[in-house]
Amino acid sequence: MNLKNLRKEINDNKQLLTAMGIYINELEDRLKKNGYMSERIMQLRTKHNLQNENNQYMQIAYSYHTNFDLLMSVIAFYYKESPEEIKGKCRKQRFVVPRHMFSYLVKQYMPNMVLTDIGSYLGGRDHSSVIHGQQSIEAFLGFDKKTKRDYAAIVQLLNEIASNNNDIAYLETNAYLEAV
């Protein structure tokens, strides 16, 4: 197995672990909404050995836990556009590229999301528009340096925010601006 295949396999496994951890978090949230008490959830965590901080599923999920609003805020911050304009009906490239990048990042970081949910968040688009956006960015990542640079920068911003308790305001602090 060459180095490229090994890196791809590691990345695939990391994405799978992230998805599993996020899925567990979502299940716990649903249990809470349906009236399960925290004690019962802790019993389930203990039973399935998920209470341990060293558990790789939960560790990755907590560090990469994100949602649509957070992801859209980061993309809007990076592209210097408002989330409303990105979600809007305008088909200018300066809005379409961030919209497609959002679709692609949702596929990467929230693989269990339904395409119609993504589309409705993006201003009422259907599933085929979301698929087109994901495929466009995936194709551009293969040869376009600007898209690769944008993707890497946005992922780095997401990691910065994750290390600061998912606080988007961190991007506007002096500590972040000095680090950049």
Steps between C-alpha positions, in 0.01 A plus 500: 500500500654831400498819706220664302263206554594483868421871549169458319408205722593694815291797384204272421524339844521840668187613316320181601597546865391864486165400352451232766576740783273769359226241453533398866474866606189546286340188647566630850344835409190322368478293817511820707225656287286189548523527876788270586678624806873565514543212746358251248723636225802463729394140573492432126840666454645287779345184360650563155830641635445848355556697820876466476671815373749283311226345288602585144144533368398761753835680499486556125132589510547762769789660317314510169145552622347757271164603365360679197510847656858467621616364166315774309648765730853377433441490124342846504795629705752348262335619178399836657135462401192490719332164567173637360666587168664156480164331566320732258386445144782697334705289258811719494823310550586686821191342661492167317852392598440548875165323464667203331780501757236487775339197334835326469602571860167374630567177310845480664412600857137390529470197273171386652318820396217463251547680168155659517583648843818653359307635202226652711763670718657644185187689404262225395717319247431140412727201553639507146635853552680382814648201317612726216673733747677212674616350171618838370726564798623141497593535133666840549705368791665266253658774289417854615756653737267776620231251600760287681628809682146609593410152625817471709450846650137431591589166661774677695247761617263221609782335696588834663138548602470141624804551721329811644170335600324564167506875563483679163578829676855370548572586136456868579716511814845652513651162592384346172584806290853509643544127437407546135 
